[in-house]
Amino acid sequence: MEKILIIDDNPMDVRILKDILKEFYEVISSLEPGDGINKAKQHRPVIILLDSNMPKINKKETLFTIKNTGEIKDIPIMITASAQVDNDMEDKWLSQGAVDYISKPFSPGIVRNRIGTHVDLFLLKKVVEKLEIVDNLTLLPNRRSYDDKIETEWARSIREKTPISLAFIDIDNFNSYNEHYGSSRGDDVLKLVASEIRHVMSRKTDFAARFSPEKFVIVMPNTAKNGARIVYERIKKAVQNLRIPHAYSGSADIVSVSIGGVTVSPVYGEYIYELVEKADKMLFEAKAYGRNMIASDED
């Protein structure tokens, strides 16, 4: 059941809204904005209902705070207001980030319909956003998601003075596999390999994505060379253990992977592309020396 948060200092209005909505949503409430913002962070509701008439409280500041707080800034905010709200006031609320308003006294049908519309829009937006950052076949994050992630983690490594490890993983002779076994079975291989990578990358801070048709990328923040090497070995072994026949590989009789990895402790003035180029060079070496192997900057 989706969650709705009410921020209103009038207990009677809160009670009325809860009675109207409780059949359709899990309703959370707060009588003051500071607590309401904390509850928004904790519960991540799909809609916030913010009262426009709370004495001694700066509603504009509350709205501004919500719209500028990273983890809750995208939650739609609907204003609950007295019936005397004029067009100028409505325009001010909307221009400051609210998506709609509901007049008091509350009409149950109007309340449910207006909130339902914005809930549906919000959930649809989330679906679209997920499709934009997830590879439809493997269900791993896609290249766009990786681009955002590597920039974030690179900046974090510089700021916190910690190492970061990056590796490319290439399915050996994947084009030959598709040519001889068919693209449908090739898709199955991609999904299986992606699943094994996801399983090995068990830390919440680790990140794996589909980089290109037969290439994956992994990002491991705060991971030194020895720790990264252990992950590379586990991924290589996990793919081998799938025992997927590949008679046309040239490097093994089963599907295998080549891995090129690098670990750096970046400082201000260094650039992400240098890390990426090093990892790509390591992958090239792994493939040049016969594939089905790992090449890293510690070798």
Summary of the structure (lengths in Angstrom):
residues: 299
radius of gyration: 25.9
end to end distance: 52.4
largest distance: 77.7
contacts: 972
relative contact order: 0.10
helix: 48%
strand: 21%
